Amino acid sequence: MKSAECLAMILAGGQGSRLGVLTKTVAKPAVPFGGKYRIIDFTLSNCIHSGIYTVGVLTQYQPLELNTYIGSGHPWDLNRNSGGVYVLPPYQSAEKGEWYKGTANAIYQNIEFVDKFNPKYVVILSGDHIYKMDYSKMVEYHKEKNADATIAVIEVPWEEASRFGIMTANPDGKIVEFAEKPKEPKSNLASMGVYVFTWDVLKKYLQSDEKDPASSNDFGKKYYPNNAWQRGEYVCVRI
Amino acid sequence: MKDMMGIVMADNSELTLNELTELRSIPALPFGGRYRLIDFILSNMVNSGIINVGIATNINYSSLMDHVGSGAPWDLNRKIYGLFMLPPYVRGGAGGISTGSIDQLYGVLTFLRRSRQQYVVLASGRTVCNMTFDEALKLHIEKDADITVVYRDVKEKNDQLSRSNVYEVDENGRVNGMETSPRYPKTTLQGMGMFIIERIKLIELIEDAYARGSHDFVRDILMTAVNSHKVYGYEYKGFVGIVDSIRSYYETNMKMLESDVRRDIFGSENRIYTKVKDQVPTQYGKTAEVSDSLIADGCIIEGTVENSIIFRGVHIAKGAVIKNSIVMQNSVIEENCDIENVIIDKECTLRQSKRLVGQPNYPVILPKRTLL
């Protein structure tokens, strides 16, 4: 298998309960949008326009329609001979079989898949965002800063800041604090749930996080950013 | 490398390989048992991350089109960009079958204009090597070059230099002199027929050259540019085979039998892709004796094969002896034939007990579908 410099993992397994009846039988990324799209189209299209041609889609909740929709990946030019799109549901192994317990756990359970491509960087994305973004610029920034993790942030109105995961960064871009839905936000930079990780580093975190029974095994909650900045690793944000 | 596109110049009207190129262009020549020459440049391009490739053809391109098809073996069957065959315009500004590489390039201006990549690698389709263009492009950007040429150092002067572009390169990598097809080459730095240039700059150069009535990319654009522009050279150090004559075609094929060359070309993580035929594995009979040969799938081997390259679906009958030869697809060598230093094109049949012997530096050619 030819190694890819950069690989994307799209988290598409959540229930999306806030969408109520719309996601009763369909996973959120497969919900129709904008007349002719489905929500996951945006993230998949961003991937190929960023030059990322190896993409794993982590599915769990009501995956039938989502799987059928992704198919061979042809509509996104992801029907590649090497690389392309892979649908990654939870699976049973010789030791155990379990659901994805959280977003980080979902990646943890697919370490072997990622290793198969031996990437230098892994881009972690959500399958339920509507946006247009060139991830290659973010990866460039990540390389430039020699960061372990880069978290994309977006400025939100101050009055809404307490609804989001808020990053506080120093002028160089290094994250100094992360607060999930803070009552009194110190900044208005909200995490978009778009991460670039150096794979070696992420892999180690995932393995140690898995051993921690108190962890929620989730990227967004208290898992990565908090631990990392407390331990003084270099973490950057793109502003 | 989403910022680079490729153009393969699939013809060179100055070169022919006699019978071998009567019905095909040089890049469509079968090579190494299961490849065609164009596989190498196409694979090199896609292994460099290029997803937008045009193949500029001129004459005899039907076997080439048949081979590359939709581009699927090279992952170039895409919705956005992918593989584009660019045959000549017979009517309109570009005046029919082209007489030189500039006319041919003029015909691909539309393709160049509607592409969005910043850089172009322009390459001939007859170089056998396994390289990526990442380093050459890095050098191009670092030196702020107008054109970067890829060359290799052949160390000793040889007759092929007299059919090649020969460069003089200073210690900074700048090309400050060049000759094309010189009788007495000044240096041993041989061009590999690969050029990196900015897309917009290439469009300008082609338009200017066309407007002046020039025909040849090398003589009219490159040679002038050496004096007026920043032309840099990138030296490639791996194995390179350049096919520009029957002898070099034969010798480059035979080079594949050397294990270090084979490792360099086929052993890397970057694969050489080709059109797959899904034939059955080759069957070796009890009387088969094979040594130092490359034998493709779908063959029946019952005779002796030494130091040869046998393509798909070849039948070599009992008692037949093949030495230092190339036998292309679906040819049949019947009992007790004796073949040495011969290139047998596709679908030939040699009836029983035929004897054909060429010289190592002058192989005999049997044209396609010969019945002997």
Boltz contact constraints between the chains, C-beta under 6 A:
constraints:
  - contact:
      token1: [A, 2]
      token2: [B, 269]
      max_distance: 6.0
  - contact:
      token1: [A, 51]
      token2: [B, 2]
      max_distance: 6.0
  - contact:
      token1: [A, 77]
      token2: [B, 78]
      max_distance: 6.0
  - contact:
      token1: [A, 77]
      token2: [B, 79]
      max_distance: 6.0
  - contact:
      token1: [A, 77]
      token2: [B, 80]
      max_distance: 6.0
  - contact:
      token1: [A, 80]
      token2: [B, 75]
      max_distance: 6.0
  - contact:
      token1: [A, 81]
      token2: [B, 75]
      max_distance: 6.0
